[in-house]
Amino acid sequence: MSNRTFISMVANEDLSSMQYKIVYVDGNNGAKLRAAQGVGVLGVLNNKPQSGEHASVVVAGLTRCVAGGTVTAGSWITCSASGTGITVSSGEYILGKSITGVASGSNFQMLVQHNGYRG
């Protein structure tokens, strides 16, 4: 059985085609697709909301995530500039750890942990 922690907030842009991508809290207290690589994030979008609708975001626990490159099981994961999960480089924010490995564009299992910035 999987334990996940979700939070709900308003989608401040159309996220209907962004399920399992990485989002952040914008300046208007809503969810937006993360558009900068390696920086702090909120979590992984779990549904397909249009702008103004309820966004469900996984902030802890197991979730699917879209791979932005080849992901190896056991890799630390951060966010790409397109909101996909990629392997962390030095100085980037660690959102979690991949549980499965996949090719770019596929969904992988990730344990969202919010481990801070990699040294």
C-alpha positions as CSV (number, residue, x, y, z in Angstrom):
1,M,0.0,0.0,0.0
2,S,1.3,3.5,-0.9
3,N,1.1,6.4,1.5
4,R,1.0,9.8,-0.2
5,T,0.4,13.3,1.0
6,F,-1.6,15.6,-1.3
7,I,-2.3,19.3,-1.1
8,S,-5.0,21.1,-3.2
9,M,-4.7,24.5,-4.7
10,V,-6.0,26.5,-7.7
11,A,-4.3,25.9,-11.1
12,N,-3.1,29.3,-12.2
13,E,-2.6,28.1,-15.8
14,D,-4.0,25.3,-18.0
15,L,-2.4,22.2,-16.6
16,S,-4.8,19.8,-18.4
17,S,-1.9,18.2,-20.4
18,M,0.6,18.3,-17.5
19,Q,-0.4,15.3,-15.3
20,Y,2.6,13.8,-13.5
21,K,4.8,16.9,-14.2
22,I,6.4,19.0,-11.5
23,V,4.7,22.2,-10.3
24,Y,5.5,25.0,-7.9
25,V,3.5,27.7,-6.0
26,D,3.5,31.0,-7.9
27,G,3.2,34.5,-6.5
28,N,-0.6,34.3,-6.6
29,N,-0.7,31.2,-4.3
30,G,-1.6,28.8,-7.1
31,A,0.0,25.9,-8.9
32,K,2.0,26.4,-12.1
33,L,4.3,24.2,-14.2
34,R,7.9,24.6,-12.9
35,A,9.8,26.3,-15.7
36,A,13.3,26.5,-14.3
37,Q,15.7,23.6,-13.9
38,G,17.0,22.4,-10.6
39,V,15.2,24.9,-8.4
40,G,12.8,24.4,-5.5
41,V,9.4,22.9,-6.3
42,L,6.1,22.0,-4.6
43,G,5.5,18.4,-5.9
44,V,4.0,16.4,-8.7
45,L,0.7,17.2,-10.3
46,N,-1.7,14.3,-9.9
47,N,-4.7,15.4,-12.0
48,K,-5.4,17.4,-15.2
49,P,-6.9,20.8,-14.1
50,Q,-7.6,23.7,-16.4
51,S,-6.8,27.2,-15.3
52,G,-9.0,28.1,-12.2
53,E,-9.7,24.4,-11.4
54,H,-8.6,22.3,-8.4
55,A,-5.0,21.0,-8.7
56,S,-4.1,17.9,-6.7
57,V,-0.3,17.9,-5.9
58,V,1.7,15.0,-4.4
59,V,4.1,16.6,-1.9
60,A,5.3,13.4,-0.2
61,G,5.2,9.6,-0.9
62,L,5.1,7.5,-4.1
63,T,3.9,9.0,-7.4
64,R,4.3,8.8,-11.1
65,C,6.5,11.4,-12.8
66,V,7.2,12.1,-16.5
67,A,10.9,11.6,-17.3
68,G,12.7,14.4,-19.1
69,G,15.7,12.1,-19.9
70,T,16.8,8.6,-19.2
71,V,16.2,7.9,-15.5
72,T,17.9,5.1,-13.6
73,A,16.3,3.4,-10.6
74,G,17.8,4.8,-7.4
75,S,18.7,8.2,-8.9
76,W,18.0,11.5,-7.1
77,I,15.5,13.5,-9.1
78,T,15.1,17.3,-9.8
79,C,13.0,19.3,-12.2
80,S,13.8,20.1,-15.8
81,A,12.9,23.5,-17.4
82,S,9.8,21.7,-18.9
83,G,8.5,20.4,-15.6
84,T,9.8,16.8,-16.1
85,G,11.9,14.7,-13.7
86,I,15.6,14.5,-14.5
87,T,18.7,13.2,-12.6
88,V,20.1,15.8,-10.2
89,S,23.4,17.7,-10.8
90,S,25.4,19.5,-8.1
91,G,23.6,22.5,-6.7
92,E,20.1,21.5,-7.8
93,Y,17.1,20.9,-5.6
94,I,16.3,17.2,-4.9
95,L,12.6,16.5,-5.1
96,G,12.9,12.7,-4.5
97,K,14.3,9.4,-5.6
98,S,13.4,7.3,-8.6
99,I,12.1,3.8,-7.8
100,T,12.0,2.6,-11.4
101,G,14.2,3.4,-14.4
102,V,12.7,4.5,-17.8
103,A,13.5,6.3,-21.0
104,S,12.8,9.9,-21.7
105,G,9.1,10.7,-22.0
106,S,7.9,7.7,-20.0
107,N,6.4,7.7,-16.6
108,F,8.5,6.4,-13.7
109,Q,7.8,5.8,-10.0
110,M,9.3,8.4,-7.6
111,L,9.4,8.7,-3.9
112,V,8.8,12.4,-3.2
113,Q,11.0,13.4,-0.2
114,H,12.1,17.0,-0.6
115,N,15.8,16.4,0.3
116,G,17.0,20.0,-0.3
117,Y,19.8,21.1,-2.5
118,R,22.6,18.8,-3.6
119,G,26.1,19.9,-2.6
